[in-house]
Structure formats: structure tokens, C-alpha cells
Amino acid sequence: MVLEVTNTNNVKVYTVSGSSLTRKLPDWLVKRKRRELQKDIEWTRRIELIQDFGFPEASLRLKVTPDGQFCMATGVYKPQIRVFDFANVAMKFDRHTDAENVNFCVLSDDWTKSVHLQNDRSIEFHNEGQMHFRTRIPRFGRDLAYHSSSCDVLVGGASSEVFRVNIDQGRFMTPLQTQSEGVNVVRVSQAHELFAFGTQDGTVEFWDPRARNRIGVLEPEIAGIVDPINGTRGGFEISAMDFRNDGLGVAVGTSSGHVLLYDLRQSRPWQTKDQQYGLPIKTVKWMEQAQGAYSPEVDSAKIMSADARIIKLWSVSTGKVFTSIEPTNDINDVCHMPNSGLLFVAGESAEIQSYFIPQLGPAPAWAHFLENLTEEMEQKPQQTIYDDYKFVVRRELESLGLSHLIGSPVLKPYMHGFFVDLRLYERAKAIANPFAYDDYRMQRVQDKLQEARESRIRATTKLPKVNRSLAMRLMQMQKGEKGRAPDSDSDDEQKRLGGRQRRKAQVQAATATAVLEDSRFKDIFNNPDFEVDEDADEFKQLHTPFKKMKLQGAKARADDDSSEDDMGIRDAADVDESDTEFFA
């Protein structure tokens, strides 16, 4: 089992759990199948960062508790809440609900107190044992936040009002009236407790909780995006928002796929980032540099922005992309483990996917084994830079009619040829040889017929189809037929020459065996492109001994023919003499 790793901008991102690595065992699987899976290597070596870290169908929202010891998540189907214990790396419990979750907040340091906004206009308060209380709001809710100083739960939705539920007094308080017809995002700053409401009109309203009045309105502007009805500023909604811990920075995500970074003292953004997919931003978070991580920038903080397709981490000061993650399924929510390089992604898959980025921060204490696991089980990346190019030589360019492109950016010179785009090569090849497919089809037919003939029961020859004479010479060298010692008058001279010839024959036989049996040279006797033309002038000039050998062979055959002719003449003379004697 290897860990899938991506290397965007030289930043390694390890997929430590998720749909591509874990195989969930169905609940209906019988015991017999379970026993069979014990022999499955992929199943026995599967990776589960947290046991049962997922839902039957999909996960909707997830958050890490303030103490960093638990993770609470909601998902379907059926709608339920699950709490995972990091100390035991397993699920602590699950609890079913009557409706799907829109968003939730953790009210205590651990998981024991939480409030959940459901899609049936209900708000549920849960404690450690059960659902403690349930109430309904007049309009469908879209987001909620908790103001700890006043014990108010702020709920925004399909209304101009932001509802307030005071959990200390147990009643609804006077709602906050906004200037928009709908509130998509509700946030509370942890530094100065300022309220921020992102509206469907594309504005952000800031409210002071002490006076319960609006103190400012932020109107983001994005170049090229206008209202399609009246052509004025707008045409997008605020879909995500987050305050920085210093109390001055605020990140705003829009439905057009843009993220804008603001200083509360200024009305213009100092950084604008396009997610490039045109999908609404679902999550935007400030990520301060973890302890132990190195960054050469002055402001080492990063922004994590995510839509349904991609997660991008980019620099606050320069806007340069640090890295990106593209899960296999649509994204619903992203949660960052504080002071670490671990990310949890809730999406339209059964498993909650986990990604580890060592350059973002170290592994958390409960998963310290990730530091060594990622290095040992890392998947070795393969270079695919030349997959879309074809290497051609100058002669092939001339045959394809592309020689006029030499010197242009289309052809990239390399060694003794050029790299050309594969699509251009295929198109030029089709134009230069329009009957290539017919030739290929005929060749395939001939190959099939040849295979059918070879399958018949008949005496097969040992010589290949290509370079038969070369194969015959190599076989003769392999048998040692060329190692015979010539005749000599002296016995000592004959022994000396015979030993030398035997050693030479042994060396030649070893060389011939290596050529005939080595798989690296099999194309010489199988591929017609490697056919050697022995009648060519170049071949004759380079192989003069071979030429002499052919002349000697031809002379020997001529001597044999002449001797046969002499024998025939003598036989004919004898017949004539016998005939004359008979007739006499």
C-alpha cells in the first residue's frame, strides 16, 4: 500500500485517508465474506487515520472542538451527528436527528454542548446525553454563530432579520434588522466581538453588539462582474467570511468564486484572488503559521479558500498559491487542525478525506506517526512531461511536410531531432499518408493469417522472418562450424592452429548465443524495420570479409558445378564408346 501524493509548487500533499485509499466494509457483508477479506492484501493494508471516520452517504459539516481533542461532524443518510475521539482515533458515538444539518456551533470546550441549525427551520440544542431542547425560527436559516459574552445564538437566513436566541434566558431576543433581503453568512470576531453579516446583495454589514446598531457597510467590487439587470455594481452574493485573530483582517468569499482580503480600516481590498472555477466559495479561513513551520515571507499567514471543486492555500501578502488540493468528490466543508498540517474535508463521499501537508505544519500529537508514515509509504511520482510530445528527426519532418516549421516555437530542438506536439504530429501523419489505416489493417490481417498458419501441425523452421541470413550465420557460429582447423602438413602446427581456432570458435559461439537469446535484440529478427539490406553499397563497404566470403561461396558453388559438368561429359563419352562397340 502506498500513499497518494501530489507535488503542486514543490509542496507535497499526502492523502492519508479518503475514497482513494480506504475501502469501507458494508454493514450487510456476512461473516463468510469477512473471512475472505482477510486474504485480501489491499484490505489488510488499508489506512484508517480514524476508525469509521465518515458517514453512510456524505458528510456535510465538521469542526474541531476548542480543546483540540474531538471532532464533531454531521452527515447523511440518515441525518446524524458523530463525534470522533482523537485520543482513541475512533468514533465516540453517533446520534440521529430528524432533519439534515445546515451548520452547527460548539458551545463548550469539548463536545458536550452544541447547537445545530437544521434545514426544517429548527434549532436543536444537544448535551452529552441527548437533544436537550428544540425550537423553530420563522424563516429558513442559512448560518449561525455564537456570541459568548451575551449568550446569544445569532441565526441568519431567508429574511432581512438576524434572529437572536438567548440560551441564558431561554427566549428569543429582538432581532437585528439588516438592509438586505437575506443573510447568508454570520460571523463573530473573537478579538473585539464585532458582528459581521454577509448578505445576498453582495454587502457585508458590521454591527456593534454593545449598541446593537450597524456601524458600517462594506461593498466589495469585482472587476468584470456587474448586476445583469441594471448593470450596476453587484451580481454576486457573500457566501463565506472569516475574521483574523488580530481583529483587523477579514476575508470575504463571494458566489462568483473570488476571495477578497480587507483591513477593517480601509474600504478597498489589498488582495483579490480568483478561484478560477466560477463556483461559490464554501469555506475561507485564516491560517496562521504553525509552530515549527518555516516561511521566508514577512507575513507568513495563509488563506485557505475552497469551493466545490478545489482547495487553494495562498499567501496573504503576495497572493501566490502555496498549494492546491482537488478531491475526487464535491466539497462541502473544510476543517484545519490547529497548529498542524492536517486538513479534514467533508464532501459527497462516504469517507471524510484527510490530507497532510508537512510544509504547512507538523503532525498533531495524536497522529505523530504521520511524520514517518508519509516518508515510508510515499508514492513515487512519475515524470509525464513528454507524454504530449513526439520526438521526430529531420528526415521524418521532411516526409510529413513539416520542415518549414524548423526554427519556429512549434518545434522544440532536442539532440538530433525535435519535439513536436502530438496532436500536430497525428494530423500531419494522417495528411501525408491517408492510407495508413488501410495499410495497418492489411498488416494486421497478414499477421493473423501468419499466426493461423503457425498454429498448424507442421515442421517449423528455426530461422526467423527478418534477417534470415544473419540468423543462419549466427547459428553456424553457435554450433562451431566456423571453428574447424585447416589442414596442415605438420602435426604440431596442426595442433597449434586447431587449438587457436577452437578458442576463437568458442568466443564466436558465446557471442552468437548472446545475440540470439538476449531479449534486447529480439526486434532484429521480428521487426521488419531492422531488415539488413546485404546488397546495399554501404553494407558491402563496411563488411568486406563478408563480401569475400560470399565470393568464396560463389566460387565453390561454381567449382562444384564445373566438376559436375566434367563428370557428365565423361559419362557421356563412356556411353558413346559403349554404343559404338555395341553397334560394331
ABEGO torsion letter per residue (X at the ends): XBBBBBBBGGBBBBBABEAAABBBBBAABBAAAAAAAAABAAAAABBBABBGBEBAABBABBBBBAAGABBBBBBOOBBBBBBBBAAAGBBABBBBBABBBABBBBABABAABBBBBBAAGBBBBBBAABBABBBBBABBBABBBBBAAAGBBBBBBBBABBBBBBAAAGBBBBBBBBABABBABBBBBAAAGBBBBBBAAGBBBBBBAAAGBBABBBBBBBBGBBBAAAGBBEGBBBABBBBBAAGABBBBBBAAGBBBBBBAABABBABBBBAGAGBBBABBBBBBBBBGBBBABABABBBBBBBAABBBBBBAAAGBBABBBBBABBBABBBBBBGBABBBBBBBBABBBBBBBAAAEBBBAAAAAAAAAAAAABBBBBBAAAAABBBBBAAAAAAAGAAAABGBAABBBBEABBBBBAAAAAAAAAAABAAAAAAAAAAAAAAAAAAAAAABBBBBBABBABGAAAAAAAAAAAAGAAABBBBBABAAAAAAAAAAAAAAAAAAAAAAAAAAABAAAAAAAABAAABBBAABAAAAAABAAAAAAAAAAAAAAAAAAAAAAAAAAAAAAAAAAAAAAAAX
